[in-house]
Amino acid sequence: MGYTNYWHQHNDFTDTEWSQIKQEYEYIKEAMDGIILDETKKTDEIVFNGKHLDHETFVLNKNKSIHKDYKEQDLSFNFCKTARKPYDLAVWHLLCFVQRICPDFAISRDR
């Protein structure tokens, strides 16, 4: 197992929301220089992990998921296991920021 952050993304982010989220991510990258490794390849996603102490890769997409792997799958549900490694702070900060600007974006984490 391991320490995990969870979120439910029920809707696509608007262009304005996504711009704000990307700006906050740029701030996080600068503030956590040397702690996170940016793996983002497309403009409609944010992807990063820990630079030296990595665990699961964090992925946030501009658009909600639409393809089910199985019939009962909740497509809004996402998670990232960080095992409380240093980059967990970046994951939680970004999730809190998104929830602040998008109230229907629900977040939680292990205690």
GUVO-662790 format. One line per field, with one value per atom (N, C-alpha, C, O): residue number from 1; residue in three letters; chain; x, y, z. Coordinates in nm, 2 decimals. Example, Ala and Ser with C-alpha at 12.3 -4.5 7.8 and 13.67 -1.06 7.14 Angstrom:
<atoms>
k c(1, 1, 1, 1, 2, 2, 2, 2) .
r c(ALA, ALA, ALA, ALA, SER, SER, SER, SER) .
c c(A, A, A, A, A, A, A, A) .
east c(1.32, 1.23, 1.32, 1.42, 1.28, 1.37, 1.29, 1.34) .
north c(-0.57, -0.45, -0.33, -0.33, -0.22, -0.11, 0.00, 0.11) .
up c(0.78, 0.78, 0.78, 0.85, 0.71, 0.71, 0.79, 0.80) .
</atoms>
This chain:
<atoms>
k c(1, 1, 1, 1, 2, 2, 2, 2, 3, 3, 3, 3, 4, 4, 4, 4, 5, 5, 5, 5, 6, 6, 6, 6, 7, 7, 7, 7, 8, 8, 8, 8, 9, 9, 9, 9, 10, 10, 10, 10, 11, 11, 11, 11, 12, 12, 12, 12, 13, 13, 13, 13, 14, 14, 14, 14, 15, 15, 15, 15, 16, 16, 16, 16, 17, 17, 17, 17, 18, 18, 18, 18, 19, 19, 19, 19, 20, 20, 20, 20, 21, 21, 21, 21, 22, 22, 22, 22, 23, 23, 23, 23, 24, 24, 24, 24, 25, 25, 25, 25, 26, 26, 26, 26, 27, 27, 27, 27, 28, 28, 28, 28, 29, 29, 29, 29, 30, 30, 30, 30, 31, 31, 31, 31, 32, 32, 32, 32, 33, 33, 33, 33, 34, 34, 34, 34, 35, 35, 35, 35, 36, 36, 36, 36, 37, 37, 37, 37, 38, 38, 38, 38, 39, 39, 39, 39, 40, 40, 40, 40, 41, 41, 41, 41, 42, 42, 42, 42, 43, 43, 43, 43, 44, 44, 44, 44, 45, 45, 45, 45, 46, 46, 46, 46, 47, 47, 47, 47, 48, 48, 48, 48, 49, 49, 49, 49, 50, 50, 50, 50, 51, 51, 51, 51, 52, 52, 52, 52, 53, 53, 53, 53, 54, 54, 54, 54, 55, 55, 55, 55, 56, 56, 56, 56, 57, 57, 57, 57, 58, 58, 58, 58, 59, 59, 59, 59, 60, 60, 60, 60, 61, 61, 61, 61, 62, 62, 62, 62, 63, 63, 63, 63, 64, 64, 64, 64, 65, 65, 65, 65, 66, 66, 66, 66, 67, 67, 67, 67, 68, 68, 68, 68, 69, 69, 69, 69, 70, 70, 70, 70, 71, 71, 71, 71, 72, 72, 72, 72, 73, 73, 73, 73, 74, 74, 74, 74, 75, 75, 75, 75, 76, 76, 76, 76, 77, 77, 77, 77, 78, 78, 78, 78, 79, 79, 79, 79, 80, 80, 80, 80, 81, 81, 81, 81, 82, 82, 82, 82, 83, 83, 83, 83, 84, 84, 84, 84, 85, 85, 85, 85, 86, 86, 86, 86, 87, 87, 87, 87, 88, 88, 88, 88, 89, 89, 89, 89, 90, 90, 90, 90, 91, 91, 91, 91, 92, 92, 92, 92, 93, 93, 93, 93, 94, 94, 94, 94, 95, 95, 95, 95, 96, 96, 96, 96, 97, 97, 97, 97, 98, 98, 98, 98, 99, 99, 99, 99, 100, 100, 100, 100, 101, 101, 101, 101, 102, 102, 102, 102, 103, 103, 103, 103, 104, 104, 104, 104, 105, 105, 105, 105, 106, 106, 106, 106, 107, 107, 107, 107, 108, 108, 108, 108, 109, 109, 109, 109, 110, 110, 110, 110, 111, 111, 111, 111) .
r c(MET, MET, MET, MET, GLY, GLY, GLY, GLY, TYR, TYR, TYR, TYR, THR, THR, THR, THR, ASN, ASN, ASN, ASN, TYR, TYR, TYR, TYR, TRP, TRP, TRP, TRP, HIS, HIS, HIS, HIS, GLN, GLN, GLN, GLN, HIS, HIS, HIS, HIS, ASN, ASN, ASN, ASN, ASP, ASP, ASP, ASP, PHE, PHE, PHE, PHE, THR, THR, THR, THR, ASP, ASP, ASP, ASP, THR, THR, THR, THR, GLU, GLU, GLU, GLU, TRP, TRP, TRP, TRP, SER, SER, SER, SER, GLN, GLN, GLN, GLN, ILE, ILE, ILE, ILE, LYS, LYS, LYS, LYS, GLN, GLN, GLN, GLN, GLU, GLU, GLU, GLU, TYR, TYR, TYR, TYR, GLU, GLU, GLU, GLU, TYR, TYR, TYR, TYR, ILE, ILE, ILE, ILE, LYS, LYS, LYS, LYS, GLU, GLU, GLU, GLU, ALA, ALA, ALA, ALA, MET, MET, MET, MET, ASP, ASP, ASP, ASP, GLY, GLY, GLY, GLY, ILE, ILE, ILE, ILE, ILE, ILE, ILE, ILE, LEU, LEU, LEU, LEU, ASP, ASP, ASP, ASP, GLU, GLU, GLU, GLU, THR, THR, THR, THR, LYS, LYS, LYS, LYS, LYS, LYS, LYS, LYS, THR, THR, THR, THR, ASP, ASP, ASP, ASP, GLU, GLU, GLU, GLU, ILE, ILE, ILE, ILE, VAL, VAL, VAL, VAL, PHE, PHE, PHE, PHE, ASN, ASN, ASN, ASN, GLY, GLY, GLY, GLY, LYS, LYS, LYS, LYS, HIS, HIS, HIS, HIS, LEU, LEU, LEU, LEU, ASP, ASP, ASP, ASP, HIS, HIS, HIS, HIS, GLU, GLU, GLU, GLU, THR, THR, THR, THR, PHE, PHE, PHE, PHE, VAL, VAL, VAL, VAL, LEU, LEU, LEU, LEU, ASN, ASN, ASN, ASN, LYS, LYS, LYS, LYS, ASN, ASN, ASN, ASN, LYS, LYS, LYS, LYS, SER, SER, SER, SER, ILE, ILE, ILE, ILE, HIS, HIS, HIS, HIS, LYS, LYS, LYS, LYS, ASP, ASP, ASP, ASP, TYR, TYR, TYR, TYR, LYS, LYS, LYS, LYS, GLU, GLU, GLU, GLU, GLN, GLN, GLN, GLN, ASP, ASP, ASP, ASP, LEU, LEU, LEU, LEU, SER, SER, SER, SER, PHE, PHE, PHE, PHE, ASN, ASN, ASN, ASN, PHE, PHE, PHE, PHE, CYS, CYS, CYS, CYS, LYS, LYS, LYS, LYS, THR, THR, THR, THR, ALA, ALA, ALA, ALA, ARG, ARG, ARG, ARG, LYS, LYS, LYS, LYS, PRO, PRO, PRO, PRO, TYR, TYR, TYR, TYR, ASP, ASP, ASP, ASP, LEU, LEU, LEU, LEU, ALA, ALA, ALA, ALA, VAL, VAL, VAL, VAL, TRP, TRP, TRP, TRP, HIS, HIS, HIS, HIS, LEU, LEU, LEU, LEU, LEU, LEU, LEU, LEU, CYS, CYS, CYS, CYS, PHE, PHE, PHE, PHE, VAL, VAL, VAL, VAL, GLN, GLN, GLN, GLN, ARG, ARG, ARG, ARG, ILE, ILE, ILE, ILE, CYS, CYS, CYS, CYS, PRO, PRO, PRO, PRO, ASP, ASP, ASP, ASP, PHE, PHE, PHE, PHE, ALA, ALA, ALA, ALA, ILE, ILE, ILE, ILE, SER, SER, SER, SER, ARG, ARG, ARG, ARG, ASP, ASP, ASP, ASP, ARG, ARG, ARG, ARG) .
c c(A, A, A, A, A, A, A, A, A, A, A, A, A, A, A, A, A, A, A, A, A, A, A, A, A, A, A, A, A, A, A, A, A, A, A, A, A, A, A, A, A, A, A, A, A, A, A, A, A, A, A, A, A, A, A, A, A, A, A, A, A, A, A, A, A, A, A, A, A, A, A, A, A, A, A, A, A, A, A, A, A, A, A, A, A, A, A, A, A, A, A, A, A, A, A, A, A, A, A, A, A, A, A, A, A, A, A, A, A, A, A, A, A, A, A, A, A, A, A, A, A, A, A, A, A, A, A, A, A, A, A, A, A, A, A, A, A, A, A, A, A, A, A, A, A, A, A, A, A, A, A, A, A, A, A, A, A, A, A, A, A, A, A, A, A, A, A, A, A, A, A, A, A, A, A, A, A, A, A, A, A, A, A, A, A, A, A, A, A, A, A, A, A, A, A, A, A, A, A, A, A, A, A, A, A, A, A, A, A, A, A, A, A, A, A, A, A, A, A, A, A, A, A, A, A, A, A, A, A, A, A, A, A, A, A, A, A, A, A, A, A, A, A, A, A, A, A, A, A, A, A, A, A, A, A, A, A, A, A, A, A, A, A, A, A, A, A, A, A, A, A, A, A, A, A, A, A, A, A, A, A, A, A, A, A, A, A, A, A, A, A, A, A, A, A, A, A, A, A, A, A, A, A, A, A, A, A, A, A, A, A, A, A, A, A, A, A, A, A, A, A, A, A, A, A, A, A, A, A, A, A, A, A, A, A, A, A, A, A, A, A, A, A, A, A, A, A, A, A, A, A, A, A, A, A, A, A, A, A, A, A, A, A, A, A, A, A, A, A, A, A, A, A, A, A, A, A, A, A, A, A, A, A, A, A, A, A, A, A, A, A, A, A, A, A, A, A, A, A, A, A, A, A, A, A, A, A, A, A, A, A, A, A, A, A, A, A, A, A, A, A, A, A, A, A, A, A, A, A, A, A, A, A, A, A, A, A, A, A, A, A, A, A, A) .
east c(0.08, 0.00, 0.09, 0.20, 0.03, 0.11, 0.02, -0.10, 0.07, 0.00, -0.05, 0.02, -0.18, -0.25, -0.33, -0.40, -0.33, -0.42, -0.52, -0.49, -0.65, -0.76, -0.83, -0.83, -0.89, -0.97, -1.07, -1.06, -1.19, -1.29, -1.31, -1.33, -1.28, -1.30, -1.42, -1.42, -1.53, -1.66, -1.68, -1.76, -1.60, -1.62, -1.48, -1.38, -1.49, -1.37, -1.34, -1.43, -1.21, -1.18, -1.20, -1.18, -1.26, -1.27, -1.13, -1.03, -1.12, -0.99, -0.94, -0.82, -1.02, -0.98, -0.93, -0.83, -1.01, -0.96, -0.83, -0.74, -0.82, -0.70, -0.58, -0.47, -0.60, -0.49, -0.44, -0.32, -0.54, -0.50, -0.43, -0.33, -0.48, -0.41, -0.27, -0.18, -0.25, -0.12, -0.03, 0.09, -0.08, 0.00, 0.04, 0.16, -0.05, -0.02, 0.09, 0.18, 0.08, 0.17, 0.31, 0.41, 0.32, 0.45, 0.51, 0.63, 0.42, 0.47, 0.52, 0.63, 0.45, 0.49, 0.63, 0.72, 0.64, 0.77, 0.89, 0.99, 0.87, 0.97, 1.00, 1.11, 0.89, 0.91, 0.97, 1.04, 0.95, 0.99, 1.10, 1.12, 1.18, 1.29, 1.38, 1.43, 1.41, 1.50, 1.42, 1.48, 1.29, 1.21, 1.11, 1.09, 1.06, 0.97, 1.03, 1.11, 1.00, 1.04, 0.92, 0.83, 0.92, 0.81, 0.82, 0.92, 0.71, 0.71, 0.60, 0.56, 0.55, 0.44, 0.48, 0.59, 0.40, 0.43, 0.33, 0.36, 0.20, 0.09, 0.04, 0.05, -0.02, -0.07, -0.20, -0.24, -0.27, -0.39, -0.37, -0.46, -0.25, -0.22, -0.11, -0.02, -0.10, 0.01, 0.05, -0.02, 0.18, 0.24, 0.37, 0.46, 0.38, 0.51, 0.52, 0.43, 0.65, 0.68, 0.79, 0.83, 0.83, 0.94, 1.07, 1.09, 1.16, 1.29, 1.38, 1.43, 1.41, 1.50, 1.43, 1.47, 1.32, 1.24, 1.10, 1.01, 1.09, 0.97, 0.88, 0.93, 0.76, 0.67, 0.57, 0.62, 0.44, 0.36, 0.36, 0.37, 0.34, 0.34, 0.20, 0.10, 0.20, 0.08, 0.04, 0.12, -0.09, -0.14, -0.28, -0.37, -0.28, -0.41, -0.44, -0.35, -0.55, -0.59, -0.69, -0.78, -0.68, -0.78, -0.92, -1.02, -0.93, -1.06, -1.08, -0.99, -1.20, -1.24, -1.22, -1.23, -1.21, -1.20, -1.33, -1.44, -1.32, -1.45, -1.45, -1.55, -1.34, -1.33, -1.32, -1.22, -1.42, -1.42, -1.34, -1.34, -1.27, -1.20, -1.29, -1.26, -1.39, -1.49, -1.62, -1.62, -1.73, -1.86, -1.89, -1.95, -1.86, -1.89, -1.79, -1.81, -1.69, -1.59, -1.64, -1.72, -1.60, -1.63, -1.52, -1.41, -1.55, -1.45, -1.41, -1.30, -1.48, -1.43, -1.32, -1.25, -1.31, -1.21, -1.07, -1.04, -0.98, -0.84, -0.76, -0.81, -0.64, -0.55, -0.41, -0.37, -0.32, -0.18, -0.12, -0.13, -0.05, 0.02, 0.16, 0.24, 0.18, 0.31, 0.40, 0.51, 0.34, 0.41, 0.47, 0.57, 0.41, 0.45, 0.59, 0.66, 0.64, 0.77, 0.76, 0.65, 0.87, 0.87, 0.77, 0.72, 0.76, 0.67, 0.52, 0.44, 0.49, 0.35, 0.30, 0.18, 0.38, 0.34, 0.30, 0.20, 0.37, 0.33, 0.19, 0.11, 0.17, 0.05, -0.07, -0.17, -0.05, -0.16, -0.19, -0.30, -0.08, -0.10, -0.18, -0.27, -0.14, -0.21, -0.36, -0.45, -0.38, -0.52, -0.61, -0.72, -0.55, -0.62, -0.65, -0.75, -0.55, -0.57, -0.69, -0.78, -0.69, -0.80, -0.93, -1.03, -0.94, -1.06, -1.11, -1.23, -1.02, -1.06, -1.12, -1.22, -1.07, -1.13, -1.24, -1.32, -1.25, -1.35, -1.42, -1.38, -1.53, -1.59, -1.64, -1.65, -1.67, -1.72, -1.61, -1.63, -1.48, -1.36, -1.34, -1.30, -1.36, -1.35, -1.22, -1.17, -1.16, -1.03, -1.03, -1.11, -0.94, -0.92, -0.78, -0.72, -0.74, -0.61, -0.61, -0.69, -0.52, -0.51, -0.46, -0.40, -0.50, -0.46, -0.34, -0.29) .
north c(-0.12, 0.00, 0.12, 0.12, 0.23, 0.36, 0.48, 0.47, 0.59, 0.71, 0.75, 0.76, 0.79, 0.81, 0.94, 0.97, 1.02, 1.13, 1.09, 1.02, 1.14, 1.10, 1.22, 1.33, 1.21, 1.32, 1.27, 1.17, 1.34, 1.32, 1.43, 1.55, 1.41, 1.51, 1.48, 1.39, 1.55, 1.52, 1.59, 1.55, 1.70, 1.78, 1.81, 1.80, 1.85, 1.90, 2.04, 2.11, 2.08, 2.21, 2.31, 2.28, 2.43, 2.53, 2.58, 2.55, 2.65, 2.71, 2.80, 2.80, 2.88, 2.97, 2.90, 2.93, 2.80, 2.72, 2.65, 2.65, 2.59, 2.52, 2.61, 2.58, 2.73, 2.83, 2.86, 2.87, 2.88, 2.91, 2.79, 2.81, 2.67, 2.55, 2.54, 2.51, 2.56, 2.55, 2.66, 2.63, 2.78, 2.88, 2.84, 2.87, 2.79, 2.74, 2.63, 2.62, 2.54, 2.43, 2.49, 2.44, 2.59, 2.66, 2.71, 2.70, 2.77, 2.82, 2.71, 2.72, 2.60, 2.48, 2.43, 2.40, 2.42, 2.37, 2.46, 2.41, 2.59, 2.68, 2.67, 2.67, 2.67, 2.66, 2.53, 2.52, 2.42, 2.29, 2.24, 2.12, 2.33, 2.30, 2.20, 2.22, 2.09, 1.98, 1.87, 1.77, 1.90, 1.80, 1.72, 1.60, 1.79, 1.73, 1.72, 1.81, 1.62, 1.60, 1.61, 1.52, 1.71, 1.74, 1.64, 1.63, 1.57, 1.47, 1.50, 1.42, 1.63, 1.67, 1.67, 1.72, 1.61, 1.60, 1.68, 1.72, 1.69, 1.75, 1.87, 1.88, 1.97, 2.09, 2.06, 2.15, 1.95, 1.92, 1.83, 1.76, 1.82, 1.74, 1.80, 1.88, 1.76, 1.79, 1.66, 1.58, 1.63, 1.50, 1.53, 1.59, 1.48, 1.49, 1.38, 1.31, 1.36, 1.26, 1.33, 1.44, 1.25, 1.30, 1.29, 1.20, 1.38, 1.38, 1.27, 1.19, 1.26, 1.16, 1.06, 0.94, 1.10, 1.01, 1.00, 1.06, 0.92, 0.91, 0.79, 0.70, 0.79, 0.68, 0.67, 0.65, 0.69, 0.69, 0.83, 0.93, 0.83, 0.95, 1.02, 0.95, 1.15, 1.23, 1.27, 1.32, 1.25, 1.29, 1.36, 1.31, 1.49, 1.56, 1.60, 1.67, 1.57, 1.60, 1.71, 1.72, 1.79, 1.90, 1.84, 1.90, 1.73, 1.67, 1.55, 1.47, 1.53, 1.41, 1.29, 1.29, 1.18, 1.05, 1.01, 1.04, 0.94, 0.90, 0.75, 0.70, 0.68, 0.54, 0.45, 0.46, 0.37, 0.27, 0.15, 0.10, 0.10, -0.02, -0.14, -0.26, -0.11, -0.21, -0.14, -0.02, -0.22, -0.16, -0.07, 0.04, -0.11, -0.03, 0.08, 0.14, 0.10, 0.20, 0.34, 0.39, 0.41, 0.55, 0.63, 0.64, 0.69, 0.76, 0.89, 0.94, 0.94, 1.06, 1.03, 1.13, 0.91, 0.88, 0.87, 0.80, 0.94, 0.93, 0.92, 0.96, 0.88, 0.87, 0.87, 0.84, 0.91, 0.90, 0.86, 0.94, 0.75, 0.71, 0.78, 0.76, 0.85, 0.92, 0.87, 0.90, 0.78, 0.73, 0.84, 0.82, 0.96, 1.07, 1.12, 1.18, 1.09, 1.13, 1.29, 1.34, 1.36, 1.50, 1.56, 1.67, 1.50, 1.55, 1.55, 1.61, 1.48, 1.48, 1.62, 1.65, 1.70, 1.84, 1.91, 1.99, 1.89, 1.94, 1.89, 1.96, 1.76, 1.69, 1.75, 1.80, 1.76, 1.81, 1.96, 2.00, 2.03, 2.18, 2.20, 2.28, 2.13, 2.14, 2.10, 2.17, 1.99, 1.94, 2.04, 2.07, 2.10, 2.20, 2.33, 2.38, 2.36, 2.48, 2.45, 2.54, 2.34, 2.30, 2.30, 2.35, 2.25, 2.24, 2.38, 2.41, 2.47, 2.61, 2.68, 2.76, 2.66, 2.73, 2.64, 2.70, 2.52, 2.43, 2.35, 2.24, 2.41, 2.35, 2.21, 2.13, 2.16, 2.03, 1.93, 1.81, 1.97, 1.89, 1.84, 1.93, 1.72, 1.67, 1.60, 1.52, 1.63, 1.58, 1.52, 1.55, 1.42, 1.36, 1.29, 1.28, 1.25, 1.18, 1.09, 1.11, 1.00, 0.91, 0.99, 1.10, 0.94, 1.01, 0.95, 0.99) .
up c(0.00, 0.00, 0.00, -0.04, 0.05, 0.05, 0.06, 0.03, 0.10, 0.11, -0.02, -0.12, -0.03, -0.16, -0.16, -0.05, -0.26, -0.29, -0.39, -0.48, -0.37, -0.45, -0.50, -0.44, -0.62, -0.67, -0.77, -0.84, -0.77, -0.87, -0.96, -0.92, -1.09, -1.19, -1.27, -1.36, -1.25, -1.31, -1.45, -1.53, -1.47, -1.59, -1.65, -1.58, -1.78, -1.84, -1.78, -1.74, -1.77, -1.73, -1.84, -1.96, -1.81, -1.91, -1.95, -1.88, -2.06, -2.10, -2.00, -1.97, -1.93, -1.83, -1.71, -1.65, -1.66, -1.55, -1.58, -1.49, -1.70, -1.73, -1.74, -1.69, -1.79, -1.79, -1.64, -1.62, -1.55, -1.41, -1.35, -1.28, -1.38, -1.32, -1.38, -1.30, -1.51, -1.56, -1.50, -1.48, -1.48, -1.42, -1.28, -1.24, -1.20, -1.07, -1.07, -0.99, -1.17, -1.18, -1.22, -1.16, -1.30, -1.32, -1.19, -1.17, -1.11, -0.98, -0.90, -0.83, -0.89, -0.81, -0.86, -0.78, -0.99, -1.05, -1.01, -0.97, -1.01, -0.97, -0.82, -0.78, -0.74, -0.59, -0.55, -0.44, -0.62, -0.58, -0.67, -0.70, -0.73, -0.81, -0.75, -0.63, -0.82, -0.76, -0.69, -0.66, -0.67, -0.60, -0.70, -0.68, -0.79, -0.89, -1.03, -1.07, -1.10, -1.24, -1.33, -1.32, -1.41, -1.50, -1.62, -1.69, -1.64, -1.75, -1.85, -1.93, -1.84, -1.93, -2.08, -2.11, -2.16, -2.31, -2.39, -2.50, -2.34, -2.41, -2.34, -2.22, -2.41, -2.35, -2.27, -2.19, -2.29, -2.22, -2.10, -2.06, -2.05, -1.93, -1.85, -1.90, -1.72, -1.63, -1.58, -1.52, -1.59, -1.55, -1.48, -1.53, -1.35, -1.28, -1.18, -1.14, -1.13, -1.03, -0.94, -0.97, -0.84, -0.76, -0.85, -0.92, -0.83, -0.91, -0.86, -0.94, -0.73, -0.68, -0.60, -0.59, -0.53, -0.45, -0.52, -0.48, -0.62, -0.70, -0.65, -0.57, -0.68, -0.65, -0.78, -0.89, -0.76, -0.88, -0.94, -0.88, -1.07, -1.15, -1.13, -1.15, -1.11, -1.10, -1.24, -1.31, -1.27, -1.40, -1.38, -1.32, -1.44, -1.44, -1.58, -1.65, -1.63, -1.77, -1.77, -1.68, -1.88, -1.90, -1.91, -1.87, -1.98, -2.01, -1.93, -1.90, -1.88, -1.80, -1.88, -2.01, -1.82, -1.88, -1.95, -1.89, -2.06, -2.13, -2.17, -2.22, -2.15, -2.19, -2.07, -1.99, -2.05, -1.94, -1.97, -2.09, -1.87, -1.88, -1.84, -1.89, -1.76, -1.73, -1.70, -1.68, -1.70, -1.71, -1.59, -1.61, -1.47, -1.35, -1.31, -1.21, -1.39, -1.36, -1.34, -1.42, -1.24, -1.21, -1.28, -1.23, -1.40, -1.47, -1.41, -1.45, -1.31, -1.24, -1.14, -1.10, -1.10, -0.99, -1.04, -1.14, -0.97, -1.00, -0.87, -0.76, -0.87, -0.75, -0.79, -0.91, -0.69, -0.71, -0.58, -0.48, -0.57, -0.45, -0.45, -0.54, -0.34, -0.33, -0.22, -0.21, -0.13, -0.02, 0.07, 0.14, 0.07, 0.15, 0.11, 0.19, -0.01, -0.05, -0.08, -0.09, -0.09, -0.09, -0.20, -0.18, -0.31, -0.42, -0.38, -0.45, -0.27, -0.23, -0.20, -0.23, -0.15, -0.13, -0.26, -0.26, -0.37, -0.50, -0.54, -0.59, -0.53, -0.57, -0.49, -0.55, -0.35, -0.27, -0.30, -0.30, -0.31, -0.34, -0.47, -0.47, -0.57, -0.70, -0.69, -0.74, -0.62, -0.60, -0.52, -0.56, -0.42, -0.34, -0.42, -0.41, -0.50, -0.59, -0.69, -0.71, -0.75, -0.84, -0.77, -0.83, -0.66, -0.58, -0.55, -0.55, -0.52, -0.49, -0.61, -0.59, -0.73, -0.84, -0.91, -0.99, -0.88, -0.94, -0.82, -0.79, -0.76, -0.65, -0.66, -0.57, -0.79, -0.81, -0.82, -0.84, -0.81, -0.81, -0.66, -0.58, -0.63, -0.50, -0.47, -0.55, -0.36, -0.32, -0.18, -0.10, -0.16, -0.03, -0.04, -0.14, 0.08, 0.09, 0.21, 0.30, 0.22, 0.33, 0.45, 0.44, 0.57, 0.69, 0.76, 0.86) .
</atoms>
